[in-house]
Amino acid sequence: MNSDELLGTVLGIAIVVVVIGVILGAMFYRPKPHKKLRSRSTFTHGIDDASVDGDGGGD
Protein backbone atom coordinates (compact mmCIF):
# COMPACT_ATOMS: atom_id res chain seq x y z
CA MET A 1 0.00 0.00 0.00
CA ASN A 2 1.61 3.24 -1.11
CA SER A 3 1.10 6.70 0.36
CA ASP A 4 -1.70 7.65 -2.08
CA GLU A 5 -3.77 4.61 -1.11
CA LEU A 6 -3.11 5.24 2.56
CA LEU A 7 -4.13 8.90 2.27
CA GLY A 8 -7.32 7.95 0.40
CA THR A 9 -8.19 5.34 3.00
CA VAL A 10 -7.64 7.75 5.90
CA LEU A 11 -9.67 10.49 4.22
CA GLY A 12 -12.47 8.06 3.40
CA ILE A 13 -12.65 6.82 6.97
CA ALA A 14 -12.57 10.42 8.27
CA ILE A 15 -15.47 11.42 5.99
CA VAL A 16 -17.53 8.42 7.11
CA VAL A 17 -16.87 9.24 10.79
CA VAL A 18 -17.86 12.89 10.27
CA VAL A 19 -21.07 11.95 8.44
CA ILE A 20 -22.07 9.45 11.15
CA GLY A 21 -21.26 12.04 13.83
CA VAL A 22 -23.44 14.67 12.14
CA ILE A 23 -26.34 12.21 11.80
CA LEU A 24 -26.10 11.13 15.45
CA GLY A 25 -25.75 14.74 16.59
CA ALA A 26 -28.86 15.75 14.65
CA MET A 27 -30.82 12.84 16.10
CA PHE A 28 -30.02 13.62 19.73
CA TYR A 29 -29.78 17.42 19.59
CA ARG A 30 -32.44 19.13 21.70
CA PRO A 31 -32.72 22.85 21.01
CA LYS A 32 -33.14 25.10 24.02
CA PRO A 33 -36.67 26.46 24.27
CA HIS A 34 -36.79 30.17 23.56
CA LYS A 35 -38.31 32.57 26.03
CA LYS A 36 -41.98 32.82 25.24
CA LEU A 37 -42.80 36.19 23.82
CA ARG A 38 -45.78 38.07 25.07
CA SER A 39 -48.84 36.85 23.24
CA ARG A 40 -50.76 39.29 21.13
CA SER A 41 -53.92 38.83 23.22
CA THR A 42 -52.21 40.05 26.41
CA PHE A 43 -50.40 42.78 24.51
CA THR A 44 -53.67 44.28 23.25
CA HIS A 45 -55.58 43.62 26.47
CA GLY A 46 -57.51 46.69 27.49
CA ILE A 47 -57.14 48.60 24.24
CA ASP A 48 -60.78 48.03 23.28
CA ASP A 49 -61.99 49.06 26.74
CA ALA A 50 -61.53 52.77 26.07
CA SER A 51 -64.39 54.46 24.27
CA VAL A 52 -63.66 56.60 21.25
CA ASP A 53 -65.84 59.44 20.01
CA GLY A 54 -68.28 58.13 17.43
CA ASP A 55 -67.85 54.39 18.13
CA GLY A 56 -71.17 54.12 19.99
CA GLY A 57 -69.51 52.62 23.05
CA GLY A 58 -70.00 55.62 25.32
CA ASP A 59 -73.76 55.95 24.86
TASUL-V572067 format. One record per backbone hydrogen bond with DSSP energy under -0.5 kcal/mol. NH is the residue of the N-H (numbers start at 1). CO is the residue of the C=O. E is the energy in kcal/mol with one decimal. If there is no record, write none. Layout:
NH,CO,E
NH,CO,E
This chain:
6,2,-2.1
7,3,-2.6
8,4,-2.3
9,5,-2.3
10,6,-2.5
11,7,-2.6
12,8,-2.4
13,9,-2.5
14,10,-2.4
15,11,-2.4
16,12,-2.2
17,13,-2.4
18,14,-2.3
19,15,-2.6
20,16,-2.4
21,17,-2.3
22,18,-2.4
23,19,-2.3
24,20,-2.7
25,21,-2.5
26,22,-2.3
27,23,-1.8
28,24,-1.9
29,25,-1.0
31,29,-0.6
43,39,-1.8
44,40,-2.1
45,42,-0.5
47,44,-2.0
49,46,-0.6
50,46,-0.5
50,47,-0.8
55,52,-2.2
59,56,-0.5
